[in-house]
Amino acid sequence: MIHYSCDRCKRVLSEDDLRYVVKMEIHVATDAVEMDELDDDRDQLLEIHEILERLDDSETAELADEIYQRRRHDLCADCFRKFVKNPVGAETAPVQLDFSKN
């Protein structure tokens, strides 16, 4: 039998509990290269292969994690609602009220 728990609050989820799956794909953002900036004589695949050959296995794995990651998280209903309100975990500034001096 498969048991699920919320990856955020660690609560064990029963079969009756709603469970949400959040899938994230993270990759390096690159700007498009203008066609006239490309050097047609270069073999980019060969250059990448040569760079990877020079790196040891731990450096290659570390570099791969910096370039691309795919993640999956199970969330309970409460944590799902919190995640949807603030998916990137941005700090929210407290609201400051400006009262008149009567």
Secondary structure as UniProt FT lines:
FT   STRAND          4..5
FT   TURN            7..9
FT   STRAND          12..13
FT   TURN            15..16
FT   STRAND          19..27
FT   HELIX           35..37
FT   TURN            40..41
FT   HELIX           44..54
FT   HELIX           57..67
FT   STRAND          68..76
FT   HELIX           77..85
FT   TURN            87..88
//
